[in-house]
Amino acid sequence: MYITLWKNTITSYAGWFTNSLRRRRSILFGLILSILLFVVCVQYNTSNDIGIQSIQNTLVMSEFDADEQPSNKHQSPAPISGTVRKMNKEEDVNFIEELQQPARKSRRIQINSEQQQSLPYVPPQRLVHIDFKGAPPKLLYLQKLFPLIKRFGGTGLLLEWEDMFPWSGNLSPIAASNAYSKAEIREILKMAAVNGLEVIPLIQTFGHVEFALKLPDFAHLREVQESPQALCPSFNASMKFVEQMVDQILEIHGNVNYLHIGCDEVFHMGECFRCRSKAREDLFLSHVKQVATYVRTKSPITIPIIWDDMLRHLPVATMQLYEIGKLVEPMVWVYAEDVYRFVMQNVWEKYQIVFPNAWTASAFKGAFGETLYIPNVKRHLENNLNWLQLMSNENSRFAGGFKGIVITGWQRYDHFAVLCEVLPSSIPSMVVNLLATTNGYMNQSLQTELNEGLNCGIFGHNNEYDGDFLNLNNDPHLWDQFSRCTFPGNTFFRLLYRLHTIEIDYNDFILVTKKNRGWMTSYNVEHEFSSPLRVDELMNDHSRIYRSLLSMVRPFQESMTGIFDKYTISEWIEQRIYPMIRELEKIHSEARELKSKKTWPKRPLPMLKELLRIGVTERELSTPSNDGT
């Protein structure tokens, strides 16, 4: 009975529900339709937002139809992304990450201000510094070099003549015996003009005047008589000397837009009897003001530029007192990777108050070791990319912004230093860093341009992995990638790889023979006391390394013949190869002497007489009473 009643109840409710649905069918249908429309609208809006953002990201690098692309031969097809970011030490180099969607053509759309800020920063002017100090490249080589600089985006040259300028009159003793002639200087300036490269001459007018002050003719101008590094700014004859240099430079260069007057690293200041009573900052600024005023008087269109390092610690009020911001433009130089570490934010804030414009200076060689013979491209590229990031950050804070960047290439650390990396060893570094500063980034989109510009042909490197296409972690000197390319000086560049390999073997041999093993140390040699068997064992690799070094002399000489004169070639070989040859010859002679012995004395061996000079006594010393024995 209960079961029957339950079934009847359920049947009754089901019938009621069915009848209700029939009566409200139109209401339910409308409700369901509304829900579906709402879901569709939400999905459409979400996908539309994503699509707009994707288009905006793509347009950050300004993709245009083929008929709308700008015709700048230095600007390769723009990559998909374009912001310079800080490099982590673990990364290969400061490459720019690309978005993962494929590139596509799009119609040109006006980019708003937010998008403009994400574009890569490119300095208005990009100059390459050529340091002529004591090693002048031949004009034939410069004739090949200048078009390469132009091709990769260079707009000018900072030419540091030093003793290679044909100084005349009272200044004639300064000119080196192998200095350029006036006709050669004019030819160099003409080659620069033909390639559309603006020339900024550089002369030292305060510190680093060793090329003149080393001579007896100008020794009286020194701030410190023991050192020819800096001029005395309080001596009237010093200013006359500077004026003569400026006159001769402007006479041959004409009314240039800029003249770099140096003024960096003035190590001696306020030390002579004329200067002791004056504050160092007053000595420095008054001299700079005098020189800059003379330049502007002599050539009103010429703006003097100075290196900035001597300004970094000066207060704003002092710089404004001397109106230094109206007279010169600073060139802020840092060659290390962490630029902000050496020129901190407070320094930039001072400069932005004092100067309406500024320049910056990075490096492609001559920055990481006085005796290096090839640059570390990985470190130099990081330096340049970090400069771009900083310039992007600080540009708008100067009233007139940054004028440009100079990629320096020092040939010596100062006038007395040996040669560091010379030009032909540094062409890949110069090109990579110039290309990066010209585009505002460095990634695989520039690979074809890089290979073509260096004439790599079928040997052009083609790495499909963008994040490591230069492989700088494993090949920081770019020997693997560019040794088979035919850029100016490529034979010399390629030979350096062979020399590097021999040098590793040489260093290992010296370490083992003279330090790590106990039969050919200075003690063994001094006392002629060793085992002939062990000497033969240690000398196993000597002949191979010695012959390898000798075999490198002629090829290096030939590879440099079209680049440098005989004096520079012989200097380079004397500094790089000859010391190793001489040391190996010395060790060979020592080995011969050690092996010539047929009998040896019993111990103890006689004490070296030279030890007396440093306090070692021949008599036995008494044992101290408090030594605990």
Buried (B, 14 or more C-beta within 10 A) or exposed (E): EEEEEEEEEEEEEEEEEEEEEEEEEEEEEEEEEEEEEEEEEEEEEEEEEEEEEEEBBBBBBBBBEEEEBEEEEBBBEBBBBBBBBBBEEEBBBBBBEBBEEEBEEEEEBEBEEEBEEBBBBBBEBBBBBBBBBBBBBBEEBBBBBBBBBBBBBBBBBBBBBBBBBBBEEEBEEBBBEBBBEEEBBEBBBEBBEEBEBBBBBBBBBBBBBBBBBBEEBBEEBBBBEEBBBBBBBBBEEBBEBBBBBBEBBBEBBEEBEBBBBBBBBBEBBBBBEBBEEBEBBBBBBBBBBBBBBBBBEBBEEBBBBBBBBBBBEBEBEBBEEBBBBEBBBBBBBBBBBEBBEBBEEEBBEBBBBBBEBBBBBBBBBBBBEEEBBBBBBBBBBBBBBBBBBBBBBBBEEBEEBBBBBBBBBBBBBBBEBBBBBBBBBBBBBBBBBBBBBBBBBBBBBBBBBBBEBBBBEEBBBEEEEBBBBBBBEEBBBBBEBBBBBEBBBBBBBBBBEBBEEBBEBBEEBBEEBBEEBEBBBEEBBEBBBBBBEBBEEBBEBBEEBBEBBEEBEEBBBEBBEBBBBEBBBBBBBEBBBBEBBEBBEEBBEBBEEBBEEEEEEEEEEEEEEEEEEEEEEEEEEEEEEEEEE
